[in-house]
Amino acid sequence: MPLHNRLKEHRARLGVNQQELGRMAGVSRQTISQIERGDYSPSVTLALKLARLCGVTVEDIFSYEEDE
């Protein structure tokens, strides 16, 4: 999948678990887990919310690389 993320790193820096970050973002723990594993691409709204919660830009968490 061409969308890569560093959400787990940023979540660890905040000192919260998946359940807590999910609650803060208004989604389930499973959604956070799927994003971190790369199994789910979040909506633009959720990506912006996660970046705001982490105190970084969306680009600090998510990067897109085309497959060749």
mmCIF file of the N, C-alpha and C atoms, coordinates in Angstrom:
data_MODEL
# 
_entry.id   MODEL 
# 
loop_
_atom_site.group_PDB 
_atom_site.id 
_atom_site.type_symbol 
_atom_site.label_atom_id 
_atom_site.label_alt_id 
_atom_site.label_comp_id 
_atom_site.label_asym_id 
_atom_site.label_entity_id 
_atom_site.label_seq_id 
_atom_site.pdbx_PDB_ins_code 
_atom_site.Cartn_x 
_atom_site.Cartn_y 
_atom_site.Cartn_z 
_atom_site.occupancy 
_atom_site.B_iso_or_equiv 
_atom_site.pdbx_formal_charge 
_atom_site.auth_seq_id 
_atom_site.auth_comp_id 
_atom_site.auth_asym_id 
_atom_site.auth_atom_id 
_atom_site.pdbx_PDB_model_num 
ATOM 1   N N  . MET A 1 1  ? 0.853   -1.185 0.000   1.00 0.00 ? 1  MET A N  1 
ATOM 2   C CA . MET A 1 1  ? 0.000   0.000  0.000   1.00 0.00 ? 1  MET A CA 1 
ATOM 3   C C  . MET A 1 1  ? 0.896   1.246  0.000   1.00 0.00 ? 1  MET A C  1 
ATOM 4   N N  . PRO A 1 2  ? 0.595   2.201  -0.853  1.00 0.00 ? 2  PRO A N  1 
ATOM 5   C CA . PRO A 1 2  ? 1.468   3.364  -0.985  1.00 0.00 ? 2  PRO A CA 1 
ATOM 6   C C  . PRO A 1 2  ? 1.369   4.391  0.145   1.00 0.00 ? 2  PRO A C  1 
ATOM 7   N N  . LEU A 1 3  ? 0.371   4.271  1.027   1.00 0.00 ? 3  LEU A N  1 
ATOM 8   C CA . LEU A 1 3  ? 0.257   5.218  2.142   1.00 0.00 ? 3  LEU A CA 1 
ATOM 9   C C  . LEU A 1 3  ? 0.988   4.646  3.350   1.00 0.00 ? 3  LEU A C  1 
ATOM 10  N N  . HIS A 1 4  ? 2.035   5.329  3.777   1.00 0.00 ? 4  HIS A N  1 
ATOM 11  C CA . HIS A 1 4  ? 2.820   4.899  4.931   1.00 0.00 ? 4  HIS A CA 1 
ATOM 12  C C  . HIS A 1 4  ? 2.523   5.851  6.089   1.00 0.00 ? 4  HIS A C  1 
ATOM 13  N N  . ASN A 1 5  ? 2.726   5.349  7.319   1.00 0.00 ? 5  ASN A N  1 
ATOM 14  C CA . ASN A 1 5  ? 2.466   6.235  8.454   1.00 0.00 ? 5  ASN A CA 1 
ATOM 15  C C  . ASN A 1 5  ? 3.413   5.976  9.610   1.00 0.00 ? 5  ASN A C  1 
ATOM 16  N N  . ARG A 1 6  ? 3.526   6.978  10.449  1.00 0.00 ? 6  ARG A N  1 
ATOM 17  C CA . ARG A 1 6  ? 4.346   6.920  11.654  1.00 0.00 ? 6  ARG A CA 1 
ATOM 18  C C  . ARG A 1 6  ? 3.470   7.180  12.886  1.00 0.00 ? 6  ARG A C  1 
ATOM 19  N N  . LEU A 1 7  ? 2.206   6.765  12.795  1.00 0.00 ? 7  LEU A N  1 
ATOM 20  C CA . LEU A 1 7  ? 1.273   7.034  13.881  1.00 0.00 ? 7  LEU A CA 1 
ATOM 21  C C  . LEU A 1 7  ? 1.711   6.380  15.182  1.00 0.00 ? 7  LEU A C  1 
ATOM 22  N N  . LYS A 1 8  ? 2.209   5.162  15.107  1.00 0.00 ? 8  LYS A N  1 
ATOM 23  C CA . LYS A 1 8  ? 2.625   4.462  16.332  1.00 0.00 ? 8  LYS A CA 1 
ATOM 24  C C  . LYS A 1 8  ? 3.715   5.249  17.066  1.00 0.00 ? 8  LYS A C  1 
ATOM 25  N N  . GLU A 1 9  ? 4.677   5.790  16.312  1.00 0.00 ? 9  GLU A N  1 
ATOM 26  C CA . GLU A 1 9  ? 5.747   6.599  16.917  1.00 0.00 ? 9  GLU A CA 1 
ATOM 27  C C  . GLU A 1 9  ? 5.173   7.826  17.630  1.00 0.00 ? 9  GLU A C  1 
ATOM 28  N N  . HIS A 1 10 ? 4.276   8.512  16.958  1.00 0.00 ? 10 HIS A N  1 
ATOM 29  C CA . HIS A 1 10 ? 3.704   9.727  17.532  1.00 0.00 ? 10 HIS A CA 1 
ATOM 30  C C  . HIS A 1 10 ? 2.803   9.402  18.721  1.00 0.00 ? 10 HIS A C  1 
ATOM 31  N N  . ARG A 1 11 ? 2.088   8.285  18.643  1.00 0.00 ? 11 ARG A N  1 
ATOM 32  C CA . ARG A 1 11 ? 1.252   7.864  19.771  1.00 0.00 ? 11 ARG A CA 1 
ATOM 33  C C  . ARG A 1 11 ? 2.125   7.538  20.984  1.00 0.00 ? 11 ARG A C  1 
ATOM 34  N N  . ALA A 1 12 ? 3.237   6.856  20.752  1.00 0.00 ? 12 ALA A N  1 
ATOM 35  C CA . ALA A 1 12 ? 4.155   6.517  21.840  1.00 0.00 ? 12 ALA A CA 1 
ATOM 36  C C  . ALA A 1 12 ? 4.737   7.789  22.463  1.00 0.00 ? 12 ALA A C  1 
ATOM 37  N N  . ARG A 1 13 ? 5.054   8.770  21.619  1.00 0.00 ? 13 ARG A N  1 
ATOM 38  C CA . ARG A 1 13 ? 5.594   10.036 22.137  1.00 0.00 ? 13 ARG A CA 1 
ATOM 39  C C  . ARG A 1 13 ? 4.579   10.725 23.041  1.00 0.00 ? 13 ARG A C  1 
ATOM 40  N N  . LEU A 1 14 ? 3.301   10.580 22.711  1.00 0.00 ? 14 LEU A N  1 
ATOM 41  C CA . LEU A 1 14 ? 2.241   11.157 23.550  1.00 0.00 ? 14 LEU A CA 1 
ATOM 42  C C  . LEU A 1 14 ? 2.037   10.368 24.840  1.00 0.00 ? 14 LEU A C  1 
ATOM 43  N N  . GLY A 1 15 ? 2.508   9.117  24.840  1.00 0.00 ? 15 GLY A N  1 
ATOM 44  C CA . GLY A 1 15 ? 2.347   8.277  26.022  1.00 0.00 ? 15 GLY A CA 1 
ATOM 45  C C  . GLY A 1 15 ? 0.940   7.741  26.203  1.00 0.00 ? 15 GLY A C  1 
ATOM 46  N N  . VAL A 1 16 ? 0.248   7.499  25.091  1.00 0.00 ? 16 VAL A N  1 
ATOM 47  C CA . VAL A 1 16 ? -1.108  6.949  25.164  1.00 0.00 ? 16 VAL A CA 1 
ATOM 48  C C  . VAL A 1 16 ? -1.165  5.623  24.412  1.00 0.00 ? 16 VAL A C  1 
ATOM 49  N N  . ASN A 1 17 ? -2.114  4.789  24.805  1.00 0.00 ? 17 ASN A N  1 
ATOM 50  C CA . ASN A 1 17 ? -2.291  3.532  24.088  1.00 0.00 ? 17 ASN A CA 1 
ATOM 51  C C  . ASN A 1 17 ? -3.315  3.714  22.969  1.00 0.00 ? 17 ASN A C  1 
ATOM 52  N N  . GLN A 1 18 ? -3.536  2.651  22.206  1.00 0.00 ? 18 GLN A N  1 
ATOM 53  C CA . GLN A 1 18 ? -4.456  2.740  21.075  1.00 0.00 ? 18 GLN A CA 1 
ATOM 54  C C  . GLN A 1 18 ? -5.871  3.082  21.529  1.00 0.00 ? 18 GLN A C  1 
ATOM 55  N N  . GLN A 1 19 ? -6.286  2.506  22.637  1.00 0.00 ? 19 GLN A N  1 
ATOM 56  C CA . GLN A 1 19 ? -7.632  2.770  23.164  1.00 0.00 ? 19 GLN A CA 1 
ATOM 57  C C  . GLN A 1 19 ? -7.802  4.259  23.489  1.00 0.00 ? 19 GLN A C  1 
ATOM 58  N N  . GLU A 1 20 ? -6.800  4.831  24.160  1.00 0.00 ? 20 GLU A N  1 
ATOM 59  C CA . GLU A 1 20 ? -6.873  6.246  24.549  1.00 0.00 ? 20 GLU A CA 1 
ATOM 60  C C  . GLU A 1 20 ? -6.859  7.169  23.330  1.00 0.00 ? 20 GLU A C  1 
ATOM 61  N N  . LEU A 1 21 ? -5.985  6.872  22.359  1.00 0.00 ? 21 LEU A N  1 
ATOM 62  C CA . LEU A 1 21 ? -5.936  7.715  21.160  1.00 0.00 ? 21 LEU A CA 1 
ATOM 63  C C  . LEU A 1 21 ? -7.240  7.599  20.381  1.00 0.00 ? 21 LEU A C  1 
ATOM 64  N N  . GLY A 1 22 ? -7.770  6.401  20.311  1.00 0.00 ? 22 GLY A N  1 
ATOM 65  C CA . GLY A 1 22 ? -9.056  6.215  19.644  1.00 0.00 ? 22 GLY A CA 1 
ATOM 66  C C  . GLY A 1 22 ? -10.154 7.038  20.302  1.00 0.00 ? 22 GLY A C  1 
ATOM 67  N N  . ARG A 1 23 ? -10.199 7.008  21.623  1.00 0.00 ? 23 ARG A N  1 
ATOM 68  C CA . ARG A 1 23 ? -11.203 7.789  22.353  1.00 0.00 ? 23 ARG A CA 1 
ATOM 69  C C  . ARG A 1 23 ? -11.033 9.277  22.080  1.00 0.00 ? 23 ARG A C  1 
ATOM 70  N N  . MET A 1 24 ? -9.787  9.755  22.087  1.00 0.00 ? 24 MET A N  1 
ATOM 71  C CA . MET A 1 24 ? -9.515  11.170 21.836  1.00 0.00 ? 24 MET A CA 1 
ATOM 72  C C  . MET A 1 24 ? -9.925  11.573 20.421  1.00 0.00 ? 24 MET A C  1 
ATOM 73  N N  . ALA A 1 25 ? -9.770  10.639 19.466  1.00 0.00 ? 25 ALA A N  1 
ATOM 74  C CA . ALA A 1 25 ? -10.069 10.937 18.067  1.00 0.00 ? 25 ALA A CA 1 
ATOM 75  C C  . ALA A 1 25 ? -11.509 10.591 17.690  1.00 0.00 ? 25 ALA A C  1 
ATOM 76  N N  . GLY A 1 26 ? -12.216 9.930  18.592  1.00 0.00 ? 26 GLY A N  1 
ATOM 77  C CA . GLY A 1 26 ? -13.598 9.575  18.304  1.00 0.00 ? 26 GLY A CA 1 
ATOM 78  C C  . GLY A 1 26 ? -13.752 8.337  17.437  1.00 0.00 ? 26 GLY A C  1 
ATOM 79  N N  . VAL A 1 27 ? -12.751 7.458  17.491  1.00 0.00 ? 27 VAL A N  1 
ATOM 80  C CA . VAL A 1 27 ? -12.810 6.196  16.744  1.00 0.00 ? 27 VAL A CA 1 
ATOM 81  C C  . VAL A 1 27 ? -12.457 5.046  17.679  1.00 0.00 ? 27 VAL A C  1 
ATOM 82  N N  . SER A 1 28 ? -12.568 3.833  17.184  1.00 0.00 ? 28 SER A N  1 
ATOM 83  C CA . SER A 1 28 ? -12.280 2.665  18.021  1.00 0.00 ? 28 SER A CA 1 
ATOM 84  C C  . SER A 1 28 ? -10.783 2.374  18.085  1.00 0.00 ? 28 SER A C  1 
ATOM 85  N N  . ARG A 1 29 ? -10.417 1.568  19.068  1.00 0.00 ? 29 ARG A N  1 
ATOM 86  C CA . ARG A 1 29 ? -9.043  1.092  19.180  1.00 0.00 ? 29 ARG A CA 1 
ATOM 87  C C  . ARG A 1 29 ? -8.669  0.314  17.929  1.00 0.00 ? 29 ARG A C  1 
ATOM 88  N N  . GLN A 1 30 ? -9.627  -0.444 17.396  1.00 0.00 ? 30 GLN A N  1 
ATOM 89  C CA . GLN A 1 30 ? -9.372  -1.249 16.207  1.00 0.00 ? 30 GLN A CA 1 
ATOM 90  C C  . GLN A 1 30 ? -9.021  -0.369 15.002  1.00 0.00 ? 30 GLN A C  1 
ATOM 91  N N  . THR A 1 31 ? -9.668  0.778  14.893  1.00 0.00 ? 31 THR A N  1 
ATOM 92  C CA . THR A 1 31 ? -9.360  1.701  13.793  1.00 0.00 ? 31 THR A CA 1 
ATOM 93  C C  . THR A 1 31 ? -7.926  2.199  13.910  1.00 0.00 ? 31 THR A C  1 
ATOM 94  N N  . ILE A 1 32 ? -7.513  2.589  15.115  1.00 0.00 ? 32 ILE A N  1 
ATOM 95  C CA . ILE A 1 32 ? -6.128  3.042  15.319  1.00 0.00 ? 32 ILE A CA 1 
ATOM 96  C C  . ILE A 1 32 ? -5.160  1.930  14.971  1.00 0.00 ? 32 ILE A C  1 
ATOM 97  N N  . SER A 1 33 ? -5.455  0.710  15.409  1.00 0.00 ? 33 SER A N  1 
ATOM 98  C CA . SER A 1 33 ? -4.603  -0.440 15.116  1.00 0.00 ? 33 SER A CA 1 
ATOM 99  C C  . SER A 1 33 ? -4.495  -0.673 13.613  1.00 0.00 ? 33 SER A C  1 
ATOM 100 N N  . GLN A 1 34 ? -5.617  -0.613 12.907  1.00 0.00 ? 34 GLN A N  1 
ATOM 101 C CA . GLN A 1 34 ? -5.606  -0.831 11.463  1.00 0.00 ? 34 GLN A CA 1 
ATOM 102 C C  . GLN A 1 34 ? -4.828  0.252  10.731  1.00 0.00 ? 34 GLN A C  1 
ATOM 103 N N  . ILE A 1 35 ? -4.931  1.483  11.184  1.00 0.00 ? 35 ILE A N  1 
ATOM 104 C CA . ILE A 1 35 ? -4.151  2.567  10.575  1.00 0.00 ? 35 ILE A CA 1 
ATOM 105 C C  . ILE A 1 35 ? -2.670  2.312  10.793  1.00 0.00 ? 35 ILE A C  1 
ATOM 106 N N  . GLU A 1 36 ? -2.283  1.987  12.028  1.00 0.00 ? 36 GLU A N  1 
ATOM 107 C CA . GLU A 1 36 ? -0.868  1.754  12.331  1.00 0.00 ? 36 GLU A CA 1 
ATOM 108 C C  . GLU A 1 36 ? -0.292  0.599  11.520  1.00 0.00 ? 36 GLU A C  1 
ATOM 109 N N  . ARG A 1 37 ? -1.081  -0.434 11.277  1.00 0.00 ? 37 ARG A N  1 
ATOM 110 C CA . ARG A 1 37 ? -0.619  -1.597 10.493  1.00 0.00 ? 37 ARG A CA 1 
ATOM 111 C C  . ARG A 1 37 ? -0.621  -1.322 8.996   1.00 0.00 ? 37 ARG A C  1 
ATOM 112 N N  . GLY A 1 38 ? -1.271  -0.233 8.578   1.00 0.00 ? 38 GLY A N  1 
ATOM 113 C CA . GLY A 1 38 ? -1.370  0.065  7.155   1.00 0.00 ? 38 GLY A CA 1 
ATOM 114 C C  . GLY A 1 38 ? -2.511  -0.661 6.476   1.00 0.00 ? 38 GLY A C  1 
ATOM 115 N N  . ASP A 1 39 ? -3.422  -1.228 7.264   1.00 0.00 ? 39 ASP A N  1 
ATOM 116 C CA . ASP A 1 39 ? -4.569  -1.946 6.711   1.00 0.00 ? 39 ASP A CA 1 
ATOM 117 C C  . ASP A 1 39 ? -5.751  -1.033 6.416   1.00 0.00 ? 39 ASP A C  1 
ATOM 118 N N  . TYR A 1 40 ? -5.687  0.211  6.862   1.00 0.00 ? 40 TYR A N  1 
ATOM 119 C CA . TYR A 1 40 ? -6.797  1.144  6.702   1.00 0.00 ? 40 TYR A CA 1 
ATOM 120 C C  . TYR A 1 40 ? -6.250  2.537  6.448   1.00 0.00 ? 40 TYR A C  1 
ATOM 121 N N  . SER A 1 41 ? -6.756  3.183  5.432   1.00 0.00 ? 41 SER A N  1 
ATOM 122 C CA . SER A 1 41 ? -6.376  4.571  5.150   1.00 0.00 ? 41 SER A CA 1 
ATOM 123 C C  . SER A 1 41 ? -7.453  5.485  5.733   1.00 0.00 ? 41 SER A C  1 
ATOM 124 N N  . PRO A 1 42 ? -7.077  6.360  6.654   1.00 0.00 ? 42 PRO A N  1 
ATOM 125 C CA . PRO A 1 42 ? -8.082  7.207  7.294   1.00 0.00 ? 42 PRO A CA 1 
ATOM 126 C C  . PRO A 1 42 ? -8.626  8.267  6.341   1.00 0.00 ? 42 PRO A C  1 
ATOM 127 N N  . SER A 1 43 ? -9.801  8.760  6.668   1.00 0.00 ? 43 SER A N  1 
ATOM 128 C CA . SER A 1 43 ? -10.354 9.888  5.920   1.00 0.00 ? 43 SER A CA 1 
ATOM 129 C C  . SER A 1 43 ? -9.462  11.107 6.148   1.00 0.00 ? 43 SER A C  1 
ATOM 130 N N  . VAL A 1 44 ? -9.621  12.094 5.304   1.00 0.00 ? 44 VAL A N  1 
ATOM 131 C CA . VAL A 1 44 ? -8.866  13.337 5.474   1.00 0.00 ? 44 VAL A CA 1 
ATOM 132 C C  . VAL A 1 44 ? -9.184  13.949 6.840   1.00 0.00 ? 44 VAL A C  1 
ATOM 133 N N  . THR A 1 45 ? -10.451 13.921 7.221   1.00 0.00 ? 45 THR A N  1 
ATOM 134 C CA . THR A 1 45 ? -10.859 14.489 8.505   1.00 0.00 ? 45 THR A CA 1 
ATOM 135 C C  . THR A 1 45 ? -10.163 13.785 9.664   1.00 0.00 ? 45 THR A C  1 
ATOM 136 N N  . LEU A 1 46 ? -10.137 12.454 9.637   1.00 0.00 ? 46 LEU A N  1 
ATOM 137 C CA . LEU A 1 46 ? -9.491  11.702 10.717  1.00 0.00 ? 46 LEU A CA 1 
ATOM 138 C C  . LEU A 1 46 ? -7.987  11.931 10.709  1.00 0.00 ? 46 LEU A C  1 
ATOM 139 N N  . ALA A 1 47 ? -7.367  11.977 9.538   1.00 0.00 ? 47 ALA A N  1 
ATOM 140 C CA . ALA A 1 47 ? -5.924  12.239 9.455   1.00 0.00 ? 47 ALA A CA 1 
ATOM 141 C C  . ALA A 1 47 ? -5.592  13.601 10.061  1.00 0.00 ? 47 ALA A C  1 
ATOM 142 N N  . LEU A 1 48 ? -6.402  14.606 9.758   1.00 0.00 ? 48 LEU A N  1 
ATOM 143 C CA . LEU A 1 48 ? -6.183  15.944 10.324  1.00 0.00 ? 48 LEU A CA 1 
ATOM 144 C C  . LEU A 1 48 ? -6.367  15.939 11.835  1.00 0.00 ? 48 LEU A C  1 
ATOM 145 N N  . LYS A 1 49 ? -7.378  15.223 12.310  1.00 0.00 ? 49 LYS A N  1 
ATOM 146 C CA . LYS A 1 49 ? -7.638  15.149 13.745  1.00 0.00 ? 49 LYS A CA 1 
ATOM 147 C C  . LYS A 1 49 ? -6.482  14.456 14.471  1.00 0.00 ? 49 LYS A C  1 
ATOM 148 N N  . LEU A 1 50 ? -5.982  13.362 13.906  1.00 0.00 ? 50 LEU A N  1 
ATOM 149 C CA . LEU A 1 50 ? -4.853  12.651 14.524  1.00 0.00 ? 50 LEU A CA 1 
ATOM 150 C C  . LEU A 1 50 ? -3.613  13.538 14.561  1.00 0.00 ? 50 LEU A C  1 
ATOM 151 N N  . ALA A 1 51 ? -3.363  14.258 13.478  1.00 0.00 ? 51 ALA A N  1 
ATOM 152 C CA . ALA A 1 51 ? -2.204  15.153 13.448  1.00 0.00 ? 51 ALA A CA 1 
ATOM 153 C C  . ALA A 1 51 ? -2.335  16.234 14.505  1.00 0.00 ? 51 ALA A C  1 
ATOM 154 N N  . ARG A 1 52 ? -3.514  16.802 14.641  1.00 0.00 ? 52 ARG A N  1 
ATOM 155 C CA . ARG A 1 52 ? -3.729  17.846 15.647  1.00 0.00 ? 52 ARG A CA 1 
ATOM 156 C C  . ARG A 1 52 ? -3.519  17.286 17.056  1.00 0.00 ? 52 ARG A C  1 
ATOM 157 N N  . LEU A 1 53 ? -4.039  16.090 17.303  1.00 0.00 ? 53 LEU A N  1 
ATOM 158 C CA . LEU A 1 53 ? -3.871  15.474 18.626  1.00 0.00 ? 53 LEU A CA 1 
ATOM 159 C C  . LEU A 1 53 ? -2.398  15.213 18.935  1.00 0.00 ? 53 LEU A C  1 
ATOM 160 N N  . CYS A 1 54 ? -1.634  14.869 17.898  1.00 0.00 ? 54 CYS A N  1 
ATOM 161 C CA . CYS A 1 54 ? -0.206  14.588 18.080  1.00 0.00 ? 54 CYS A CA 1 
ATOM 162 C C  . CYS A 1 54 ? 0.645   15.854 18.057  1.00 0.00 ? 54 CYS A C  1 
ATOM 163 N N  . GLY A 1 55 ? 0.052   16.976 17.682  1.00 0.00 ? 55 GLY A N  1 
ATOM 164 C CA . GLY A 1 55 ? 0.789   18.236 17.648  1.00 0.00 ? 55 GLY A CA 1 
ATOM 165 C C  . GLY A 1 55 ? 1.751   18.342 16.486  1.00 0.00 ? 55 GLY A C  1 
ATOM 166 N N  . VAL A 1 56 ? 1.416   17.669 15.377  1.00 0.00 ? 56 VAL A N  1 
ATOM 167 C CA . VAL A 1 56 ? 2.282   17.674 14.195  1.00 0.00 ? 56 VAL A CA 1 
ATOM 168 C C  . VAL A 1 56 ? 1.417   17.894 12.957  1.00 0.00 ? 56 VAL A C  1 
ATOM 169 N N  . THR A 1 57 ? 2.053   17.964 11.790  1.00 0.00 ? 57 THR A N  1 
ATOM 170 C CA . THR A 1 57 ? 1.300   18.080 10.546  1.00 0.00 ? 57 THR A CA 1 
ATOM 171 C C  . THR A 1 57 ? 0.910   16.686 10.056  1.00 0.00 ? 57 THR A C  1 
ATOM 172 N N  . VAL A 1 58 ? -0.057  16.651 9.155   1.00 0.00 ? 58 VAL A N  1 
ATOM 173 C CA . VAL A 1 58 ? -0.458  15.380 8.553   1.00 0.00 ? 58 VAL A CA 1 
ATOM 174 C C  . VAL A 1 58 ? 0.747   14.724 7.878   1.00 0.00 ? 58 VAL A C  1 
ATOM 175 N N  . GLU A 1 59 ? 1.574   15.539 7.223   1.00 0.00 ? 59 GLU A N  1 
ATOM 176 C CA . GLU A 1 59 ? 2.742   15.005 6.519   1.00 0.00 ? 59 GLU A CA 1 
ATOM 177 C C  . GLU A 1 59 ? 3.772   14.401 7.468   1.00 0.00 ? 59 GLU A C  1 
ATOM 178 N N  . ASP A 1 60 ? 3.777   14.830 8.732   1.00 0.00 ? 60 ASP A N  1 
ATOM 179 C CA . ASP A 1 60 ? 4.684   14.222 9.707   1.00 0.00 ? 60 ASP A CA 1 
ATOM 180 C C  . ASP A 1 60 ? 4.252   12.795 10.038  1.00 0.00 ? 60 ASP A C  1 
ATOM 181 N N  . ILE A 1 61 ? 2.974   12.508 9.907   1.00 0.00 ? 61 ILE A N  1 
ATOM 182 C CA . ILE A 1 61 ? 2.459   11.174 10.226  1.00 0.00 ? 61 ILE A CA 1 
ATOM 183 C C  . ILE A 1 61 ? 2.312   10.314 8.975   1.00 0.00 ? 61 ILE A C  1 
ATOM 184 N N  . PHE A 1 62 ? 1.747   10.894 7.910   1.00 0.00 ? 62 PHE A N  1 
ATOM 185 C CA . PHE A 1 62 ? 1.421   10.117 6.713   1.00 0.00 ? 62 PHE A CA 1 
ATOM 186 C C  . PHE A 1 62 ? 2.271   10.541 5.526   1.00 0.00 ? 62 PHE A C  1 
ATOM 187 N N  . SER A 1 63 ? 2.695   9.557  4.739   1.00 0.00 ? 63 SER A N  1 
ATOM 188 C CA . SER A 1 63 ? 3.412   9.858  3.496   1.00 0.00 ? 63 SER A CA 1 
ATOM 189 C C  . SER A 1 63 ? 2.895   8.916  2.418   1.00 0.00 ? 63 SER A C  1 
ATOM 190 N N  . TYR A 1 64 ? 2.858   9.423  1.215   1.00 0.00 ? 64 TYR A N  1 
ATOM 191 C CA . TYR A 1 64 ? 2.349   8.662  0.075   1.00 0.00 ? 64 TYR A CA 1 
ATOM 192 C C  . TYR A 1 64 ? 3.477   8.420  -0.896  1.00 0.00 ? 64 TYR A C  1 
ATOM 193 N N  . GLU A 1 65 ? 3.669   7.156  -1.248  1.00 0.00 ? 65 GLU A N  1 
ATOM 194 C CA . GLU A 1 65 ? 4.697   6.796  -2.224  1.00 0.00 ? 65 GLU A CA 1 
ATOM 195 C C  . GLU A 1 65 ? 4.067   5.893  -3.269  1.00 0.00 ? 65 GLU A C  1 
ATOM 196 N N  . GLU A 1 66 ? 4.171   6.281  -4.510  1.00 0.00 ? 66 GLU A N  1 
ATOM 197 C CA . GLU A 1 66 ? 3.599   5.486  -5.600  1.00 0.00 ? 66 GLU A CA 1 
ATOM 198 C C  . GLU A 1 66 ? 4.410   4.219  -5.795  1.00 0.00 ? 66 GLU A C  1 
ATOM 199 N N  . ASP A 1 67 ? 3.701   3.131  -6.033  1.00 0.00 ? 67 ASP A N  1 
ATOM 200 C CA . ASP A 1 67 ? 4.377   1.878  -6.396  1.00 0.00 ? 67 ASP A CA 1 
ATOM 201 C C  . ASP A 1 67 ? 4.841   1.991  -7.846  1.00 0.00 ? 67 ASP A C  1 
ATOM 202 N N  . GLU A 1 68 ? 6.016   1.474  -8.105  1.00 0.00 ? 68 GLU A N  1 
ATOM 203 C CA . GLU A 1 68 ? 6.531   1.543  -9.486  1.00 0.00 ? 68 GLU A CA 1 
ATOM 204 C C  . GLU A 1 68 ? 6.245   0.284  -10.234 1.00 0.00 ? 68 GLU A C  1 
# 
